[in-house]
Every structure is written in structure tokens, then in C-alpha cells.
Amino acid sequence: MKKEVNATGNGVKIAFTGEVKKENIVKMVENCATGQCECMSDETKQKIRKMEVRGEDGAVELELTGDVAKKEIEAALKRSNVLNP
């Protein structure tokens, strides 16, 4: 799976391509929203106002709206139990 993280005008967008299932990205977002993950600090989580998943298996996009930095999200992706079992 390839992960491409880009800063946007109002947050960060992550494009997942290759061996990626949309349901796994949705699960990762749900875990984050309910506090069931430890991939990012509480401080970073509080900066995110909205998380939106689009696309389909093989090409999934996750858009995070809020005052988050690209490097914060890149670090969180490396610690994700869903993406790195």
C-alpha cells in the first residue's frame, strides 16, 4: 500500500493506493474518533474537526480538516495498528 500525505488549505489529505480496503480506513477513522487508537496524541486529535473517507478499494482518500500538520499525520500513520498490523 502506498500512502501519500499532502497539506491542504484546511488540513491534510491522505491518498492510499494499491492494496488498501476502504473498510480498513473507515475502521481506522472510527478507532481514532472513539479514542480506541494510540497513533496520535490527544493534542493532535483535538486539532481535527472532521474526518472524511472517500473512494473505493485500491484508491481511498482520507481528508482531515483542522489545524494539523503533515508531519503529525505522517507520524500517526506509521504508528497505526490498522495499517501496520
N, C-alpha and C positions, 0 to 999 in steps of 0.2 A: 504494500500500500504506500502510495506517495501522499505526503502532506505538504501543502503549500499555504503558508500563512502570510497574509497581506494586511497592512493597516488600511483602514478606510477613513472617510471623513468623520464617522461617528462610532468607530470601534475597530473591530478586527474581523476579517473573513478568512475561513479556513476551507480550502478545497481538498477533498480526499478523493483520490482516483486509484484505479486498479482494483485490488482485492479488498473492497470495502462494501459492507452491507449497511443500508440505511438504518435498519433496526438497531445496529450496534451504536451508531452515532446518536440516535434518539435515546437509547439507554444511557449513554454517557451523559447526555444533557439532563435527563431525568435524575440521575445519580447526583449530578452537580447541584441541580435545583433543590433537591431534598436533603442535601448535606451528607449524602452517603459516599462521597468520594473525598480523597485527601490529595488530589492532584494539584490544587492551588490553595493558597492561603485564604483565610476568611476575608482579609483585607481586599484581595483581588476579587473574590466572589461578590463583595458588596459593591464593587465598581460596575458590575454587569447589570444593566437594566432589562435586557431582553436577549433571549437565545432563540434563533430560528434555524430549523433544518429544512433544506430543500434538496431536490434531486432524486436520484434512484440508485439502486445497487450499481457500483462501479464508478459512479460520479456523484458524490454527495457534497453539499456545501453547508457549512455551519457559519452563521453570521452572529457575532456577539456585538450588541450595541451597548456602549458605555465608555467610561474613561479608562480603558485597558490598553496596555502597551503590547506590541507584537511580541517582545521578548518574554513577557509574563505568560502569554498563551503558549508560546513555543516550549517553555519550561514545563507548563502544566501538561501538555500533550505527551512529553517524554515520561511523565510520572503516571499517566492514566493506566489503570488496571484493565480497562476495556480494550484499549488499543495495544497494550503491551502485556498480554496475559502471562 
